[in-house]
């Protein structure tokens, strides 16, 4: 429901997507997507690896490095946007 309503907001209010990245308070929610991905990865490691086998462990090791890269880029990008738009 949240995804539908946010999509409708961006559709009916042109420019609100760009403003959500440059708004001082609203932009702080964007890196929270990266944190929610970490929660999903932790759950996969706890419940999936014992049942799926060693291939999932290798996949999760690769996803860890992708996650680290994405989190650094998201955090750095958001703070650069916040400091440059104030």
PyMOL Python script that loads the backbone (N, CA, C, O; Angstrom):
from pymol import cmd

cmd.read_pdbstr("""\
ATOM      1  N   UNK A   1       0.829  -1.190   0.000  1.00  0.00           N
ATOM      2  CA  UNK A   1       0.000   0.000   0.000  1.00  0.00           C
ATOM      3  C   UNK A   1       0.878   1.261   0.000  1.00  0.00           C
ATOM      4  O   UNK A   1       0.569   2.244  -0.673  1.00  0.00           O
ATOM      5  N   UNK A   2       1.964   1.215   0.758  1.00  0.00           N
ATOM      6  CA  UNK A   2       2.863   2.378   0.783  1.00  0.00           C
ATOM      7  C   UNK A   2       3.473   2.645  -0.588  1.00  0.00           C
ATOM      8  O   UNK A   2       3.558   3.794  -1.021  1.00  0.00           O
ATOM      9  N   UNK A   3       3.891   1.596  -1.261  1.00  0.00           N
ATOM     10  CA  UNK A   3       4.492   1.765  -2.590  1.00  0.00           C
ATOM     11  C   UNK A   3       3.493   2.353  -3.581  1.00  0.00           C
ATOM     12  O   UNK A   3       3.852   3.201  -4.398  1.00  0.00           O
ATOM     13  N   UNK A   4       2.249   1.907  -3.511  1.00  0.00           N
ATOM     14  CA  UNK A   4       1.212   2.422  -4.405  1.00  0.00           C
ATOM     15  C   UNK A   4       0.960   3.901  -4.137  1.00  0.00           C
ATOM     16  O   UNK A   4       0.886   4.701  -5.070  1.00  0.00           O
ATOM     17  N   UNK A   5       0.829   4.263  -2.869  1.00  0.00           N
ATOM     18  CA  UNK A   5       0.550   5.662  -2.531  1.00  0.00           C
ATOM     19  C   UNK A   5       1.722   6.583  -2.866  1.00  0.00           C
ATOM     20  O   UNK A   5       1.514   7.707  -3.324  1.00  0.00           O
ATOM     21  N   UNK A   6       2.940   6.121  -2.643  1.00  0.00           N
ATOM     22  CA  UNK A   6       4.099   6.947  -2.992  1.00  0.00           C
ATOM     23  C   UNK A   6       4.197   7.107  -4.507  1.00  0.00           C
ATOM     24  O   UNK A   6       4.529   8.186  -4.998  1.00  0.00           O
ATOM     25  N   UNK A   7       3.911   6.041  -5.243  1.00  0.00           N
ATOM     26  CA  UNK A   7       3.919   6.128  -6.699  1.00  0.00           C
ATOM     27  C   UNK A   7       2.862   7.101  -7.195  1.00  0.00           C
ATOM     28  O   UNK A   7       3.120   7.877  -8.114  1.00  0.00           O
ATOM     29  N   UNK A   8       1.676   7.070  -6.598  1.00  0.00           N
ATOM     30  CA  UNK A   8       0.629   8.029  -6.973  1.00  0.00           C
ATOM     31  C   UNK A   8       1.046   9.460  -6.633  1.00  0.00           C
ATOM     32  O   UNK A   8       0.746  10.390  -7.382  1.00  0.00           O
ATOM     33  N   UNK A   9       1.725   9.633  -5.525  1.00  0.00           N
ATOM     34  CA  UNK A   9       2.199  10.973  -5.148  1.00  0.00           C
ATOM     35  C   UNK A   9       3.172  11.502  -6.194  1.00  0.00           C
ATOM     36  O   UNK A   9       3.062  12.649  -6.626  1.00  0.00           O
ATOM     37  N   UNK A  10       4.126  10.665  -6.601  1.00  0.00           N
ATOM     38  CA  UNK A  10       5.095  11.102  -7.596  1.00  0.00           C
ATOM     39  C   UNK A  10       4.436  11.336  -8.948  1.00  0.00           C
ATOM     40  O   UNK A  10       4.886  12.187  -9.716  1.00  0.00           O
ATOM     41  N   UNK A  11       3.377  10.592  -9.248  1.00  0.00           N
ATOM     42  CA  UNK A  11       2.686  10.754 -10.528  1.00  0.00           C
ATOM     43  C   UNK A  11       1.863  12.039 -10.563  1.00  0.00           C
ATOM     44  O   UNK A  11       1.893  12.769 -11.554  1.00  0.00           O
ATOM     45  N   UNK A  12       1.137  12.316  -9.496  1.00  0.00           N
ATOM     46  CA  UNK A  12       0.223  13.462  -9.496  1.00  0.00           C
ATOM     47  C   UNK A  12       0.884  14.779  -9.108  1.00  0.00           C
ATOM     48  O   UNK A  12       0.315  15.845  -9.342  1.00  0.00           O
ATOM     49  N   UNK A  13       2.057  14.723  -8.528  1.00  0.00           N
ATOM     50  CA  UNK A  13       2.791  15.940  -8.185  1.00  0.00           C
ATOM     51  C   UNK A  13       4.133  15.932  -8.902  1.00  0.00           C
ATOM     52  O   UNK A  13       5.108  15.409  -8.364  1.00  0.00           O
ATOM     53  N   UNK A  14       4.208  16.489 -10.083  1.00  0.00           N
ATOM     54  CA  UNK A  14       5.466  16.499 -10.830  1.00  0.00           C
ATOM     55  C   UNK A  14       6.559  17.232 -10.037  1.00  0.00           C
ATOM     56  O   UNK A  14       6.319  18.280  -9.438  1.00  0.00           O
ATOM     57  N   UNK A  15       7.733  16.664 -10.054  1.00  0.00           N
ATOM     58  CA  UNK A  15       8.860  17.258  -9.345  1.00  0.00           C
ATOM     59  C   UNK A  15       9.019  16.778  -7.916  1.00  0.00           C
ATOM     60  O   UNK A  15      10.029  17.073  -7.277  1.00  0.00           O
ATOM     61  N   UNK A  16       8.038  16.039  -7.400  1.00  0.00           N
ATOM     62  CA  UNK A  16       8.143  15.605  -6.007  1.00  0.00           C
ATOM     63  C   UNK A  16       9.190  14.506  -5.825  1.00  0.00           C
ATOM     64  O   UNK A  16       9.735  14.349  -4.732  1.00  0.00           O
ATOM     65  N   UNK A  17       9.473  13.747  -6.881  1.00  0.00           N
ATOM     66  CA  UNK A  17      10.527  12.733  -6.779  1.00  0.00           C
ATOM     67  C   UNK A  17      11.888  13.403  -6.612  1.00  0.00           C
ATOM     68  O   UNK A  17      12.679  13.000  -5.759  1.00  0.00           O
ATOM     69  N   UNK A  18      12.156  14.407  -7.410  1.00  0.00           N
ATOM     70  CA  UNK A  18      13.414  15.142  -7.291  1.00  0.00           C
ATOM     71  C   UNK A  18      13.495  15.865  -5.956  1.00  0.00           C
ATOM     72  O   UNK A  18      14.551  15.903  -5.324  1.00  0.00           O
ATOM     73  N   UNK A  19      12.384  16.433  -5.533  1.00  0.00           N
ATOM     74  CA  UNK A  19      12.381  17.142  -4.248  1.00  0.00           C
ATOM     75  C   UNK A  19      12.595  16.202  -3.066  1.00  0.00           C
ATOM     76  O   UNK A  19      13.140  16.616  -2.042  1.00  0.00           O
ATOM     77  N   UNK A  20      12.175  14.951  -3.191  1.00  0.00           N
ATOM     78  CA  UNK A  20      12.371  14.016  -2.086  1.00  0.00           C
ATOM     79  C   UNK A  20      13.847  13.690  -1.881  1.00  0.00           C
ATOM     80  O   UNK A  20      14.243  13.320  -0.776  1.00  0.00           O
ATOM     81  N   UNK A  21      14.669  13.819  -2.924  1.00  0.00           N
ATOM     82  CA  UNK A  21      16.102  13.600  -2.776  1.00  0.00           C
ATOM     83  C   UNK A  21      16.813  14.821  -2.206  1.00  0.00           C
ATOM     84  O   UNK A  21      17.865  14.685  -1.581  1.00  0.00           O
ATOM     85  N   UNK A  22      16.259  16.001  -2.411  1.00  0.00           N
ATOM     86  CA  UNK A  22      16.930  17.218  -1.958  1.00  0.00           C
ATOM     87  C   UNK A  22      16.316  17.811  -0.704  1.00  0.00           C
ATOM     88  O   UNK A  22      16.874  18.755  -0.143  1.00  0.00           O
ATOM     89  N   UNK A  23      15.192  17.292  -0.248  1.00  0.00           N
ATOM     90  CA  UNK A  23      14.591  17.786   0.986  1.00  0.00           C
ATOM     91  C   UNK A  23      15.446  17.360   2.172  1.00  0.00           C
ATOM     92  O   UNK A  23      15.936  16.232   2.235  1.00  0.00           O
ATOM     93  N   UNK A  24      15.613  18.282   3.106  1.00  0.00           N
ATOM     94  CA  UNK A  24      16.514  18.044   4.226  1.00  0.00           C
ATOM     95  C   UNK A  24      16.067  16.879   5.112  1.00  0.00           C
ATOM     96  O   UNK A  24      16.911  16.131   5.605  1.00  0.00           O
ATOM     97  N   UNK A  25      14.784  16.713   5.320  1.00  0.00           N
ATOM     98  CA  UNK A  25      14.286  15.662   6.209  1.00  0.00           C
ATOM     99  C   UNK A  25      13.879  14.401   5.452  1.00  0.00           C
ATOM    100  O   UNK A  25      14.166  13.289   5.896  1.00  0.00           O
ATOM    101  N   UNK A  26      13.222  14.566   4.327  1.00  0.00           N
ATOM    102  CA  UNK A  26      12.712  13.412   3.589  1.00  0.00           C
ATOM    103  C   UNK A  26      13.830  12.566   2.983  1.00  0.00           C
ATOM    104  O   UNK A  26      13.679  11.352   2.850  1.00  0.00           O
ATOM    105  N   UNK A  27      14.931  13.181   2.621  1.00  0.00           N
ATOM    106  CA  UNK A  27      16.021  12.424   2.000  1.00  0.00           C
ATOM    107  C   UNK A  27      16.703  11.474   2.972  1.00  0.00           C
ATOM    108  O   UNK A  27      17.398  10.555   2.537  1.00  0.00           O
ATOM    109  N   UNK A  28      16.528  11.665   4.261  1.00  0.00           N
ATOM    110  CA  UNK A  28      17.136  10.763   5.235  1.00  0.00           C
ATOM    111  C   UNK A  28      16.479   9.391   5.242  1.00  0.00           C
ATOM    112  O   UNK A  28      17.049   8.448   5.791  1.00  0.00           O
ATOM    113  N   UNK A  29      15.298   9.253   4.650  1.00  0.00           N
ATOM    114  CA  UNK A  29      14.632   7.959   4.578  1.00  0.00           C
ATOM    115  C   UNK A  29      15.159   7.087   3.435  1.00  0.00           C
ATOM    116  O   UNK A  29      14.935   5.876   3.435  1.00  0.00           O
ATOM    117  N   UNK A  30      15.841   7.671   2.481  1.00  0.00           N
ATOM    118  CA  UNK A  30      16.313   6.918   1.321  1.00  0.00           C
ATOM    119  C   UNK A  30      17.380   5.887   1.713  1.00  0.00           C
ATOM    120  O   UNK A  30      17.290   4.747   1.256  1.00  0.00           O
ATOM    121  N   UNK A  31      18.384   6.222   2.535  1.00  0.00           N
ATOM    122  CA  UNK A  31      19.332   5.174   2.941  1.00  0.00           C
ATOM    123  C   UNK A  31      18.703   4.088   3.819  1.00  0.00           C
ATOM    124  O   UNK A  31      19.317   3.043   4.037  1.00  0.00           O
ATOM    125  N   UNK A  32      17.501   4.316   4.319  1.00  0.00           N
ATOM    126  CA  UNK A  32      16.825   3.266   5.094  1.00  0.00           C
ATOM    127  C   UNK A  32      16.501   2.054   4.229  1.00  0.00           C
ATOM    128  O   UNK A  32      16.326   0.953   4.751  1.00  0.00           O
ATOM    129  N   UNK A  33      16.418   2.240   2.925  1.00  0.00           N
ATOM    130  CA  UNK A  33      16.212   1.105   2.021  1.00  0.00           C
ATOM    131  C   UNK A  33      17.389   0.143   2.116  1.00  0.00           C
ATOM    132  O   UNK A  33      17.214  -1.075   2.078  1.00  0.00           O
ATOM    133  N   UNK A  34      18.589   0.702   2.241  1.00  0.00           N
ATOM    134  CA  UNK A  34      19.780  -0.135   2.350  1.00  0.00           C
ATOM    135  C   UNK A  34      19.754  -0.920   3.661  1.00  0.00           C
ATOM    136  O   UNK A  34      20.152  -2.084   3.689  1.00  0.00           O
ATOM    137  N   UNK A  35      19.295  -0.303   4.735  1.00  0.00           N
ATOM    138  CA  UNK A  35      19.205  -0.994   6.022  1.00  0.00           C
ATOM    139  C   UNK A  35      18.174  -2.115   5.965  1.00  0.00           C
ATOM    140  O   UNK A  35      18.389  -3.177   6.548  1.00  0.00           O
ATOM    141  N   UNK A  36      17.072  -1.899   5.283  1.00  0.00           N
ATOM    142  CA  UNK A  36      16.069  -2.961   5.168  1.00  0.00           C
ATOM    143  C   UNK A  36      16.592  -4.127   4.335  1.00  0.00           C
ATOM    144  O   UNK A  36      16.214  -5.274   4.572  1.00  0.00           O
ATOM    145  N   UNK A  37      17.464  -3.842   3.354  1.00  0.00           N
ATOM    146  CA  UNK A  37      18.087  -4.929   2.609  1.00  0.00           C
ATOM    147  C   UNK A  37      18.973  -5.766   3.526  1.00  0.00           C
ATOM    148  O   UNK A  37      19.030  -6.987   3.382  1.00  0.00           O
ATOM    149  N   UNK A  38      19.658  -5.131   4.459  1.00  0.00           N
ATOM    150  CA  UNK A  38      20.506  -5.870   5.398  1.00  0.00           C
ATOM    151  C   UNK A  38      19.675  -6.807   6.255  1.00  0.00           C
ATOM    152  O   UNK A  38      20.104  -7.925   6.542  1.00  0.00           O
ATOM    153  N   UNK A  39      18.500  -6.371   6.665  1.00  0.00           N
ATOM    154  CA  UNK A  39      17.622  -7.229   7.455  1.00  0.00           C
ATOM    155  C   UNK A  39      17.189  -8.452   6.657  1.00  0.00           C
ATOM    156  O   UNK A  39      17.124  -9.558   7.194  1.00  0.00           O
ATOM    157  N   UNK A  40      16.897  -8.256   5.398  1.00  0.00           N
ATOM    158  CA  UNK A  40      16.522  -9.377   4.539  1.00  0.00           C
ATOM    159  C   UNK A  40      17.689 -10.340   4.374  1.00  0.00           C
ATOM    160  O   UNK A  40      17.499 -11.555   4.419  1.00  0.00           O
ATOM    161  N   UNK A  41      18.896  -9.811   4.184  1.00  0.00           N
ATOM    162  CA  UNK A  41      20.074 -10.669   4.028  1.00  0.00           C
ATOM    163  C   UNK A  41      20.370 -11.460   5.293  1.00  0.00           C
ATOM    164  O   UNK A  41      20.737 -12.632   5.217  1.00  0.00           O
ATOM    165  N   UNK A  42      20.217 -10.838   6.445  1.00  0.00           N
ATOM    166  CA  UNK A  42      20.449 -11.543   7.706  1.00  0.00           C
ATOM    167  C   UNK A  42      19.461 -12.697   7.859  1.00  0.00           C
ATOM    168  O   UNK A  42      19.838 -13.787   8.290  1.00  0.00           O
ATOM    169  N   UNK A  43      18.223 -12.462   7.513  1.00  0.00           N
ATOM    170  CA  UNK A  43      17.213 -13.517   7.614  1.00  0.00           C
ATOM    171  C   UNK A  43      17.509 -14.660   6.638  1.00  0.00           C
ATOM    172  O   UNK A  43      17.334 -15.829   6.980  1.00  0.00           O
ATOM    173  N   UNK A  44      17.950 -14.326   5.441  1.00  0.00           N
ATOM    174  CA  UNK A  44      18.324 -15.371   4.485  1.00  0.00           C
ATOM    175  C   UNK A  44      19.468 -16.213   5.034  1.00  0.00           C
ATOM    176  O   UNK A  44      19.468 -17.437   4.903  1.00  0.00           O
ATOM    177  N   UNK A  45      20.443 -15.549   5.650  1.00  0.00           N
ATOM    178  CA  UNK A  45      21.574 -16.294   6.217  1.00  0.00           C
ATOM    179  C   UNK A  45      21.131 -17.197   7.365  1.00  0.00           C
ATOM    180  O   UNK A  45      21.600 -18.330   7.478  1.00  0.00           O
ATOM    181  N   UNK A  46      20.241 -16.708   8.208  1.00  0.00           N
ATOM    182  CA  UNK A  46      19.824 -17.501   9.371  1.00  0.00           C
ATOM    183  C   UNK A  46      18.973 -18.701   8.979  1.00  0.00           C
ATOM    184  O   UNK A  46      19.162 -19.794   9.513  1.00  0.00           O
ATOM    185  N   UNK A  47      18.059 -18.513   8.072  1.00  0.00           N
ATOM    186  CA  UNK A  47      17.094 -19.570   7.774  1.00  0.00           C
ATOM    187  C   UNK A  47      17.356 -20.300   6.461  1.00  0.00           C
ATOM    188  O   UNK A  47      16.974 -21.461   6.318  1.00  0.00           O
ATOM    189  N   UNK A  48      17.999 -19.639   5.504  1.00  0.00           N
ATOM    190  CA  UNK A  48      18.159 -20.256   4.199  1.00  0.00           C
ATOM    191  C   UNK A  48      19.383 -21.132   4.051  1.00  0.00           C
ATOM    192  O   UNK A  48      19.315 -22.208   3.457  1.00  0.00           O
ATOM    193  N   UNK A  49      20.512 -20.672   4.593  1.00  0.00           N
ATOM    194  CA  UNK A  49      21.764 -21.392   4.390  1.00  0.00           C
ATOM    195  C   UNK A  49      21.730 -22.806   4.973  1.00  0.00           C
ATOM    196  O   UNK A  49      22.209 -23.728   4.312  1.00  0.00           O
ATOM    197  N   UNK A  50      21.189 -23.028   6.181  1.00  0.00           N
ATOM    198  CA  UNK A  50      21.165 -24.405   6.687  1.00  0.00           C
ATOM    199  C   UNK A  50      20.320 -25.362   5.837  1.00  0.00           C
ATOM    200  O   UNK A  50      20.559 -26.569   5.841  1.00  0.00           O
ATOM    201  N   UNK A  51      19.348 -24.834   5.120  1.00  0.00           N
ATOM    202  CA  UNK A  51      18.450 -25.692   4.349  1.00  0.00           C
ATOM    203  C   UNK A  51      18.814 -25.772   2.865  1.00  0.00           C
ATOM    204  O   UNK A  51      18.495 -26.762   2.206  1.00  0.00           O
ATOM    205  N   UNK A  52      19.473 -24.749   2.336  1.00  0.00           N
ATOM    206  CA  UNK A  52      19.730 -24.704   0.897  1.00  0.00           C
ATOM    207  C   UNK A  52      21.063 -25.321   0.503  1.00  0.00           C
ATOM    208  O   UNK A  52      21.175 -25.919  -0.567  1.00  0.00           O
ATOM    209  N   UNK A  53      22.049 -25.188   1.334  1.00  0.00           N
ATOM    210  CA  UNK A  53      23.339 -25.760   0.999  1.00  0.00           C
ATOM    211  C   UNK A  53      24.423 -24.710   0.814  1.00  0.00           C
ATOM    212  O   UNK A  53      24.185 -23.522   1.034  1.00  0.00           O
ATOM    213  N   UNK A  54      25.614 -25.143   0.411  1.00  0.00           N
ATOM    214  CA  UNK A  54      26.760 -24.226   0.345  1.00  0.00           C
ATOM    215  C   UNK A  54      26.670 -23.191  -0.779  1.00  0.00           C
ATOM    216  O   UNK A  54      27.342 -22.162  -0.709  1.00  0.00           O
ATOM    217  N   UNK A  55      25.870 -23.431  -1.797  1.00  0.00           N
ATOM    218  CA  UNK A  55      25.774 -22.460  -2.886  1.00  0.00           C
ATOM    219  C   UNK A  55      25.177 -21.143  -2.398  1.00  0.00           C
ATOM    220  O   UNK A  55      25.566 -20.074  -2.868  1.00  0.00           O
ATOM    221  N   UNK A  56      24.243 -21.213  -1.466  1.00  0.00           N
ATOM    222  CA  UNK A  56      23.632 -19.983  -0.949  1.00  0.00           C
ATOM    223  C   UNK A  56      24.627 -19.193  -0.118  1.00  0.00           C
ATOM    224  O   UNK A  56      24.567 -17.963  -0.097  1.00  0.00           O
ATOM    225  N   UNK A  57      25.526 -19.860   0.557  1.00  0.00           N
ATOM    226  CA  UNK A  57      26.565 -19.167   1.316  1.00  0.00           C
ATOM    227  C   UNK A  57      27.460 -18.359   0.382  1.00  0.00           C
ATOM    228  O   UNK A  57      27.829 -17.229   0.702  1.00  0.00           O
ATOM    229  N   UNK A  58      27.804 -18.920  -0.751  1.00  0.00           N
ATOM    230  CA  UNK A  58      28.623 -18.190  -1.724  1.00  0.00           C
ATOM    231  C   UNK A  58      27.867 -17.000  -2.307  1.00  0.00           C
ATOM    232  O   UNK A  58      28.446 -15.934  -2.516  1.00  0.00           O
ATOM    233  N   UNK A  59      26.589 -17.181  -2.566  1.00  0.00           N
ATOM    234  CA  UNK A  59      25.769 -16.078  -3.070  1.00  0.00           C
ATOM    235  C   UNK A  59      25.684 -14.963  -2.039  1.00  0.00           C
ATOM    236  O   UNK A  59      25.777 -13.785  -2.384  1.00  0.00           O
ATOM    237  N   UNK A  60      25.508 -15.328  -0.783  1.00  0.00           N
ATOM    238  CA  UNK A  60      25.388 -14.318   0.272  1.00  0.00           C
ATOM    239  C   UNK A  60      26.714 -13.596   0.520  1.00  0.00           C
ATOM    240  O   UNK A  60      26.719 -12.424   0.896  1.00  0.00           O
ATOM    241  N   UNK A  61      27.827 -14.281   0.315  1.00  0.00           N
ATOM    242  CA  UNK A  61      29.118 -13.607   0.422  1.00  0.00           C
ATOM    243  C   UNK A  61      29.260 -12.546  -0.669  1.00  0.00           C
ATOM    244  O   UNK A  61      29.755 -11.449  -0.412  1.00  0.00           O
ATOM    245  N   UNK A  62      28.830 -12.872  -1.872  1.00  0.00           N
ATOM    246  CA  UNK A  62      28.863 -11.892  -2.959  1.00  0.00           C
ATOM    247  C   UNK A  62      27.888 -10.749  -2.688  1.00  0.00           C
ATOM    248  O   UNK A  62      28.203  -9.586  -2.941  1.00  0.00           O
ATOM    249  N   UNK A  63      26.707 -11.083  -2.174  1.00  0.00           N
ATOM    250  CA  UNK A  63      25.720 -10.042  -1.858  1.00  0.00           C
ATOM    251  C   UNK A  63      26.210  -9.120  -0.743  1.00  0.00           C
ATOM    252  O   UNK A  63      25.852  -7.943  -0.705  1.00  0.00           O
ATOM    253  N   UNK A  64      27.028  -9.655   0.164  1.00  0.00           N
ATOM    254  CA  UNK A  64      27.592  -8.823   1.231  1.00  0.00           C
ATOM    255  C   UNK A  64      28.443  -7.704   0.648  1.00  0.00           C
ATOM    256  O   UNK A  64      28.316  -6.551   1.059  1.00  0.00           O
ATOM    257  N   UNK A  65      29.307  -8.034  -0.304  1.00  0.00           N
ATOM    258  CA  UNK A  65      30.171  -7.011  -0.886  1.00  0.00           C
ATOM    259  C   UNK A  65      29.377  -6.029  -1.735  1.00  0.00           C
ATOM    260  O   UNK A  65      29.709  -4.844  -1.785  1.00  0.00           O
ATOM    261  N   UNK A  66      28.347  -6.502  -2.395  1.00  0.00           N
ATOM    262  CA  UNK A  66      27.467  -5.596  -3.142  1.00  0.00           C
ATOM    263  C   UNK A  66      26.744  -4.670  -2.174  1.00  0.00           C
ATOM    264  O   UNK A  66      26.586  -3.478  -2.439  1.00  0.00           O
ATOM    265  N   UNK A  67      26.305  -5.231  -1.048  1.00  0.00           N
ATOM    266  CA  UNK A  67      25.614  -4.427  -0.034  1.00  0.00           C
ATOM    267  C   UNK A  67      26.545  -3.354   0.541  1.00  0.00           C
ATOM    268  O   UNK A  67      26.136  -2.205   0.707  1.00  0.00           O
ATOM    269  N   UNK A  68      27.771  -3.717   0.841  1.00  0.00           N
ATOM    270  CA  UNK A  68      28.728  -2.742   1.376  1.00  0.00           C
ATOM    271  C   UNK A  68      28.920  -1.603   0.386  1.00  0.00           C
ATOM    272  O   UNK A  68      28.911  -0.435   0.774  1.00  0.00           O
ATOM    273  N   UNK A  69      29.091  -1.929  -0.867  1.00  0.00           N
ATOM    274  CA  UNK A  69      29.266  -0.895  -1.895  1.00  0.00           C
ATOM    275  C   UNK A  69      28.041   0.001  -2.006  1.00  0.00           C
ATOM    276  O   UNK A  69      28.165   1.223  -2.075  1.00  0.00           O
ATOM    277  N   UNK A  70      26.858  -0.607  -2.022  1.00  0.00           N
ATOM    278  CA  UNK A  70      25.623   0.174  -2.143  1.00  0.00           C
ATOM    279  C   UNK A  70      25.411   1.073  -0.930  1.00  0.00           C
ATOM    280  O   UNK A  70      24.958   2.208  -1.075  1.00  0.00           O
ATOM    281  N   UNK A  71      25.731   0.584   0.251  1.00  0.00           N
ATOM    282  CA  UNK A  71      25.513   1.398   1.444  1.00  0.00           C
ATOM    283  C   UNK A  71      26.478   2.576   1.501  1.00  0.00           C
ATOM    284  O   UNK A  71      26.090   3.669   1.913  1.00  0.00           O
ATOM    285  N   UNK A  72      27.716   2.372   1.096  1.00  0.00           N
ATOM    286  CA  UNK A  72      28.675   3.480   1.079  1.00  0.00           C
ATOM    287  C   UNK A  72      28.261   4.527   0.048  1.00  0.00           C
ATOM    288  O   UNK A  72      28.305   5.727   0.321  1.00  0.00           O
ATOM    289  N   UNK A  73      27.863   4.069  -1.129  1.00  0.00           N
ATOM    290  CA  UNK A  73      27.449   5.003  -2.177  1.00  0.00           C
ATOM    291  C   UNK A  73      26.180   5.754  -1.759  1.00  0.00           C
ATOM    292  O   UNK A  73      26.091   6.965  -1.959  1.00  0.00           O
ATOM    293  N   UNK A  74      25.203   5.054  -1.184  1.00  0.00           N
ATOM    294  CA  UNK A  74      23.948   5.705  -0.780  1.00  0.00           C
ATOM    295  C   UNK A  74      24.193   6.717   0.334  1.00  0.00           C
ATOM    296  O   UNK A  74      23.673   7.831   0.282  1.00  0.00           O
ATOM    297  N   UNK A  75      24.966   6.347   1.324  1.00  0.00           N
ATOM    298  CA  UNK A  75      25.212   7.264   2.437  1.00  0.00           C
ATOM    299  C   UNK A  75      26.022   8.472   2.003  1.00  0.00           C
ATOM    300  O   UNK A  75      25.698   9.606   2.356  1.00  0.00           O
ATOM    301  N   UNK A  76      27.068   8.228   1.244  1.00  0.00           N
ATOM    302  CA  UNK A  76      27.894   9.338   0.770  1.00  0.00           C
ATOM    303  C   UNK A  76      27.094  10.252  -0.151  1.00  0.00           C
ATOM    304  O   UNK A  76      27.161  11.476  -0.039  1.00  0.00           O
ATOM    305  N   UNK A  77      26.348   9.653  -1.051  1.00  0.00           N
ATOM    306  CA  UNK A  77      25.547  10.459  -1.974  1.00  0.00           C
ATOM    307  C   UNK A  77      24.499  11.298  -1.279  1.00  0.00           C
ATOM    308  O   UNK A  77      24.302  12.461  -1.631  1.00  0.00           O
ATOM    309  N   UNK A  78      23.822  10.726  -0.295  1.00  0.00           N
ATOM    310  CA  UNK A  78      22.781  11.478   0.400  1.00  0.00           C
ATOM    311  C   UNK A  78      23.364  12.650   1.184  1.00  0.00           C
ATOM    312  O   UNK A  78      22.795  13.741   1.179  1.00  0.00           O
ATOM    313  N   UNK A  79      24.478  12.436   1.849  1.00  0.00           N
ATOM    314  CA  UNK A  79      25.074  13.545   2.596  1.00  0.00           C
ATOM    315  C   UNK A  79      25.671  14.602   1.681  1.00  0.00           C
ATOM    316  O   UNK A  79      25.643  15.787   2.011  1.00  0.00           O
ATOM    317  N   UNK A  80      26.204  14.200   0.552  1.00  0.00           N
ATOM    318  CA  UNK A  80      26.676  15.200  -0.412  1.00  0.00           C
ATOM    319  C   UNK A  80      25.514  16.033  -0.955  1.00  0.00           C
ATOM    320  O   UNK A  80      25.632  17.248  -1.111  1.00  0.00           O
ATOM    321  N   UNK A  81      24.392  15.368  -1.240  1.00  0.00           N
ATOM    322  CA  UNK A  81      23.216  16.102  -1.720  1.00  0.00           C
ATOM    323  C   UNK A  81      22.699  17.038  -0.643  1.00  0.00           C
ATOM    324  O   UNK A  81      22.344  18.179  -0.938  1.00  0.00           O
ATOM    325  N   UNK A  82      22.650  16.573   0.608  1.00  0.00           N
ATOM    326  CA  UNK A  82      22.165  17.423   1.688  1.00  0.00           C
ATOM    327  C   UNK A  82      23.048  18.638   1.893  1.00  0.00           C
ATOM    328  O   UNK A  82      22.547  19.749   2.068  1.00  0.00           O
ATOM    329  N   UNK A  83      24.350  18.440   1.872  1.00  0.00           N
ATOM    330  CA  UNK A  83      25.246  19.575   2.100  1.00  0.00           C
ATOM    331  C   UNK A  83      25.293  20.528   0.928  1.00  0.00           C
ATOM    332  O   UNK A  83      25.498  21.726   1.126  1.00  0.00           O
ATOM    333  N   UNK A  84      25.111  20.040  -0.288  1.00  0.00           N
ATOM    334  CA  UNK A  84      25.198  20.917  -1.447  1.00  0.00           C
ATOM    335  C   UNK A  84      23.891  21.658  -1.724  1.00  0.00           C
ATOM    336  O   UNK A  84      23.897  22.646  -2.457  1.00  0.00           O
ATOM    337  N   UNK A  85      22.770  21.204  -1.155  1.00  0.00           N
ATOM    338  CA  UNK A  85      21.487  21.868  -1.429  1.00  0.00           C
ATOM    339  C   UNK A  85      21.021  22.762  -0.293  1.00  0.00           C
ATOM    340  O   UNK A  85      19.955  23.369  -0.395  1.00  0.00           O
ATOM    341  N   UNK A  86      21.777  22.859   0.771  1.00  0.00           N
ATOM    342  CA  UNK A  86      21.327  23.709   1.896  1.00  0.00           C
ATOM    343  C   UNK A  86      21.644  25.153   1.646  1.00  0.00           C
ATOM    344  O   UNK A  86      21.340  26.006   2.481  1.00  0.00           O
TER     345      UNK A  86
END
""", "prot")
cmd.dss("prot")
cmd.show_as("cartoon", "prot")
cmd.util.cbc("prot")
cmd.orient("prot")
